[in-house]
Amino acid sequence: MYQPLADLLRPQNLDEVYGQEHILGQGAVLRRLIDSGKIPNMVFYGPSGTGKTTVANIIAKQTSRKLFQLNATTASTADIKEIVAQLDSFMAPNGVLLYLDEIQSFNKKQQQSLLEHIENGKITLIASTTENPYFYVFNAILSRSTVFEFKQISADAALKAIHRAVEYMEERTALRAKPEAGALEYIAGACGGDLRKAMNAVEVLFSAGVPQGDTIPLTLEDAKTVTQKSAIRADREGDNYFDLLSALQKSIRGSDPDAACHYLARLLEAGQMQSACRRLMVIAAEDVGLAYPMILPIVKSCVDIALMVGMPEARIPLGDAAVLMATSPKSNSGYNAINAAATDVEKGCGGDFPRHLQNVHADTFTMEREQGYLYPHDYPNHWVKQQYLPDELVGARYYEYGQNKLEQAAKQYWAAIKG
């Protein structure tokens, strides 16, 4: 029976696991727990192909636990009940470990069906998810579990795994690999930290390669073909999609044009141009804002051009927008002002309008149309002192001038006029 290379080379102990030094390195918390044999209920969170299932298998083996594996996308509550019904018949002195993959696919009732069994200790649960567990796993499970984040495998760690895969394939095929310069490095970068994809790419290269005597060339062109777009994780329903958008905005906010271009390029490569356009317009208003008010029509023009010309040329005006915003002065004073005002509105603060700000109409009893409104354009500098906030909020301050040239100039202008 065919067995994928990624499965054949699955690590059998912690020393063979690539990456995840922050939780599995010598002295790290998860490694100490595994070495002690005292395994709590856990949630493994991170991208595909980063070792979650592998580590669960190693834990079961190293702690002498009976391992059951379920995938929440296909499993049901009945599957859990079936496992529970058999618990007493298993000769497993250290108990039973249930590895539940993609736990976010279980609804609340299904997740709650696990509680009794993980609380009485009959089952130790290791749940895994590619989504943020604090959004997708119910609190009752989280409160009884320790969350460990598995991070994307670095290109350097992936390259070590790829070399191991090549050596294994050489033994299996009795052919000596002859990689073209940069071919294996390309796979390491393009696999996007997913070692399963990297292993699959190596296997395909050997299967599709044309032997030359006792050697088999692994070309850069073939490497690009078998790994194209594999590194891009930007599913609109996934946590990584929002991570990309967040990284783009925070890079621009932090005035780093290089990082801004990197994350924008990743969004565009993933086919998320519309999302990138929307986020760039939000950034223009939220993070550059009043420090450079013309940024709004400029970014809107860049977005319009991008939508009109489409990819791949759309990357040019969008790149211009990202770099311009990253290198522009920043102000979130308008953003803070509207948020502060919204907070008071949500609390019900405000009350009725000042009479002189209401639309001109006849009062019910007196039929008086004069409301006492002072028309600013009739006064010097087009300003006259009068109340605008409702009585309940007189004196409230929502807007604070930002520390940038334009807003400080406006501050000085109005200070001179208002005295």
WOWOPE-V514711 format. One record per residue. N is the residue number from 1. PSI is psi in radians with two decimals (NA if undefined). D_FIRST is the distance of its C-alpha to the first C-alpha in Angstrom with 1 decimal. Layout:
n-><N:N>
psi-><PSI:PSI>
d_first-><D_FIRST:D_FIRST>
This chain:
n-><1:2:3:4:5:6:7:8:9:10:11:12:13:14:15:16:17:18:19:20:21:22:23:24:25:26:27:28:29:30:31:32:33:34:35:36:37:38:39:40:41:42:43:44:45:46:47:48:49:50:51:52:53:54:55:56:57:58:59:60:61:62:63:64:65:66:67:68:69:70:71:72:73:74:75:76:77:78:79:80:81:82:83:84:85:86:87:88:89:90:91:92:93:94:95:96:97:98:99:100:101:102:103:104:105:106:107:108:109:110:111:112:113:114:115:116:117:118:119:120:121:122:123:124:125:126:127:128:129:130:131:132:133:134:135:136:137:138:139:140:141:142:143:144:145:146:147:148:149:150:151:152:153:154:155:156:157:158:159:160:161:162:163:164:165:166:167:168:169:170:171:172:173:174:175:176:177:178:179:180:181:182:183:184:185:186:187:188:189:190:191:192:193:194:195:196:197:198:199:200:201:202:203:204:205:206:207:208:209:210:211:212:213:214:215:216:217:218:219:220:221:222:223:224:225:226:227:228:229:230:231:232:233:234:235:236:237:238:239:240:241:242:243:244:245:246:247:248:249:250:251:252:253:254:255:256:257:258:259:260:261:262:263:264:265:266:267:268:269:270:271:272:273:274:275:276:277:278:279:280:281:282:283:284:285:286:287:288:289:290:291:292:293:294:295:296:297:298:299:300:301:302:303:304:305:306:307:308:309:310:311:312:313:314:315:316:317:318:319:320:321:322:323:324:325:326:327:328:329:330:331:332:333:334:335:336:337:338:339:340:341:342:343:344:345:346:347:348:349:350:351:352:353:354:355:356:357:358:359:360:361:362:363:364:365:366:367:368:369:370:371:372:373:374:375:376:377:378:379:380:381:382:383:384:385:386:387:388:389:390:391:392:393:394:395:396:397:398:399:400:401:402:403:404:405:406:407:408:409:410:411:412:413:414:415:416:417:418:419>
psi-><2.40:2.35:2.11:2.62:-0.67:-0.60:-0.66:-0.62:0.26:2.24:2.50:-0.18:2.95:-0.52:-0.35:-0.09:2.28:2.35:-2.96:0.52:-0.47:-0.38:-0.32:-0.10:2.91:2.17:-0.13:2.75:-0.89:-0.68:-0.71:-0.68:-0.79:-0.75:-0.56:-0.35:-0.04:1.54:2.07:3.03:2.42:2.72:2.11:2.19:2.22:3.04:2.89:2.64:0.39:0.07:0.17:-0.89:-0.70:-0.82:-0.65:-0.72:-0.73:-0.70:-0.82:-0.75:-0.79:-0.45:0.13:0.83:2.56:2.21:2.26:2.45:2.26:2.58:2.11:-0.28:-0.40:-0.33:2.94:3.06:-0.56:-0.62:-0.68:-0.75:-0.63:-0.70:-0.76:-0.68:-0.41:-0.02:-0.78:-0.31:-0.13:2.37:1.33:1.60:-0.50:0.17:-2.99:2.41:2.18:2.06:1.96:1.82:2.55:0.86:-0.41:-0.27:-0.20:2.39:3.12:-0.77:-0.72:-0.72:-0.66:-0.43:-0.27:-0.38:-0.86:-0.70:-0.50:-0.37:-0.66:-0.01:0.03:-0.54:2.32:2.15:2.26:1.87:2.51:2.67:2.56:-0.10:2.88:2.00:-0.44:-0.19:-0.51:-0.22:2.35:2.60:-0.58:-0.62:-0.79:-0.67:-0.32:0.14:2.77:2.25:2.28:2.24:2.18:2.15:2.78:2.33:2.33:2.79:-0.63:-0.77:-0.69:-0.65:-0.65:-0.75:-0.63:-0.73:-0.69:-0.70:-0.71:-0.74:-0.71:-0.76:-0.56:-0.75:-0.70:-0.59:-0.14:0.53:2.48:2.14:2.45:1.39:2.37:2.61:2.19:-0.15:-0.88:-0.63:-0.62:-0.78:-0.73:-0.67:-0.69:-0.27:-0.18:0.52:0.12:1.78:-0.49:-0.73:-0.65:-0.78:-0.74:-0.68:-0.75:-0.75:-0.72:-0.69:-0.72:-0.66:-0.65:-0.23:2.68:1.91:2.54:1.62:-2.17:0.25:2.80:2.07:2.42:1.76:2.71:-0.66:-0.77:-0.67:-0.71:-0.63:-0.77:-0.16:0.16:2.28:0.12:-0.35:-0.17:2.00:1.84:0.77:2.25:-0.44:-0.08:2.78:-0.58:-0.55:-0.81:-0.52:-0.72:-0.81:-0.71:-0.74:-0.66:-0.87:-0.73:-0.53:-0.72:-0.75:-0.62:0.11:0.71:1.64:-0.50:-0.83:-0.67:-0.78:-0.65:-0.90:-0.58:-0.75:-0.67:-0.70:-0.77:-0.69:-0.53:0.03:0.36:0.82:-0.73:-0.75:-0.69:-0.74:-0.82:-0.76:-0.65:-0.68:-0.64:-0.76:-0.70:-0.75:-0.69:-0.72:-0.54:-0.92:-2.26:-0.12:-0.42:1.31:-0.49:-0.11:-0.54:-0.96:-0.51:-0.86:-0.68:-0.69:-0.72:-0.73:-0.75:-0.74:-0.78:-0.78:-0.51:-0.74:-0.44:3.05:2.63:-0.20:-0.40:-0.43:-0.41:-1.00:-0.56:-0.64:-0.71:-0.78:-0.76:-0.80:-0.74:-0.76:-0.66:-0.55:0.06:2.75:2.71:2.56:2.27:0.41:-0.71:-0.70:-0.81:-0.67:-0.84:-0.58:-0.73:-0.72:-0.72:-0.62:-0.76:-0.69:-0.74:-0.51:-0.12:0.21:2.65:-1.04:-2.73:2.84:2.62:2.44:-0.67:-0.14:-0.20:2.75:2.48:2.12:2.85:2.30:2.60:-0.74:-0.74:-0.24:0.45:2.13:-0.26:2.05:-0.02:0.27:2.34:2.13:1.89:-0.56:-0.19:0.02:2.79:2.43:0.29:0.68:2.45:2.48:2.18:2.87:2.34:-0.68:2.68:2.73:-0.71:-0.40:0.22:2.23:-0.16:2.46:2.00:-0.69:2.27:2.26:2.32:2.75:1.20:2.88:-0.85:-0.81:-0.60:-0.59:-0.72:-0.69:-0.80:-0.66:-0.88:-0.50:-0.68:-0.67:-0.79:-0.27:NA>
d_first-><0.0:3.8:6.4:9.9:12.6:14.8:12.7:12.2:16.0:17.1:20.4:20.9:24.7:27.4:28.4:25.1:25.6:27.0:30.0:31.5:34.2:36.6:34.9:32.8:35.1:37.2:39.7:38.1:38.3:34.7:34.0:37.1:36.0:32.6:34.4:36.9:34.4:36.5:34.2:35.8:34.4:33.2:32.3:30.2:31.3:30.2:28.3:24.5:22.6:25.4:23.8:24.8:21.5:21.0:24.6:24.3:21.5:23.7:26.6:25.0:24.0:27.4:29.5:27.8:27.3:25.0:22.8:22.2:20.8:22.0:22.2:25.8:25.0:23.3:24.6:28.1:30.8:29.6:26.4:28.7:31.0:28.2:27.4:31.1:31.7:29.4:30.8:33.2:30.7:28.6:29.7:29.5:32.9:32.5:31.5:28.7:27.4:26.3:24.6:25.5:24.2:26.4:29.2:31.5:29.9:31.5:35.0:37.9:37.8:34.1:34.6:37.7:35.9:34.4:37.8:39.0:36.0:35.9:39.7:39.8:37.2:34.7:32.1:31.8:30.6:28.9:28.9:27.7:28.9:29.2:32.7:35.9:35.9:39.6:39.5:36.3:36.2:39.1:41.7:41.3:37.8:39.0:42.0:39.9:37.4:37.5:36.1:34.4:33.9:31.0:32.3:30.8:29.5:32.1:31.5:32.4:29.8:27.1:28.1:27.5:24.0:23.5:25.0:22.6:19.6:21.3:21.8:18.2:17.2:20.1:18.9:15.4:17.0:20.3:22.2:24.9:25.0:28.3:28.6:31.6:34.1:33.2:29.7:27.9:30.9:30.5:26.9:28.2:30.9:29.3:26.3:29.0:28.0:24.5:22.3:19.1:20.6:21.7:18.3:16.9:20.0:19.5:16.0:17.5:20.5:18.6:16.6:19.9:22.2:24.1:24.4:28.0:28.1:26.3:26.4:24.7:27.0:26.0:28.8:30.5:30.5:26.7:26.5:28.8:26.9:23.5:25.3:28.1:29.5:26.6:29.2:31.2:31.1:33.9:32.8:36.1:34.9:33.7:35.6:34.9:36.8:39.9:39.4:39.7:42.8:44.3:43.7:45.4:48.4:48.8:48.6:51.4:53.3:53.1:54.4:51.4:51.1:48.2:46.0:47.2:46.0:42.6:41.8:43.4:41.2:38.0:39.2:40.0:36.7:35.0:37.1:39.4:42.7:44.5:43.7:44.9:48.1:48.9:48.4:50.5:53.4:53.1:53.3:56.4:58.2:56.9:56.8:59.2:61.4:65.1:65.0:64.5:65.0:64.4:60.8:60.2:61.3:59.7:56.2:56.6:57.6:54.5:52.3:54.1:53.6:49.9:49.5:51.5:49.9:46.3:43.6:43.4:47.2:47.4:46.2:49.6:52.0:49.6:49.5:53.2:53.5:51.2:53.1:56.5:55.8:54.3:57.5:59.9:62.1:60.6:62.1:60.8:64.3:64.0:60.6:62.1:65.2:63.5:61.2:64.2:66.1:63.1:63.0:66.7:66.1:63.3:65.7:68.2:70.7:73.1:75.2:77.4:78.1:81.2:83.8:84.5:80.9:80.6:80.9:84.6:85.6:88.6:88.8:89.0:92.5:94.3:92.9:92.9:90.7:91.4:88.5:89.6:86.8:87.7:86.4:85.2:86.0:89.7:89.8:89.8:86.4:85.0:84.7:86.7:85.9:84.9:82.4:79.0:76.8:77.4:80.0:77.4:75.6:78.6:77.8:74.0:72.4:69.0:69.1:69.6:70.3:67.5:68.3:68.1:70.8:70.8:70.8:73.3:75.6:75.4:76.2:79.3:80.3:80.4:81.9:84.8:85.3:84.8:86.8>
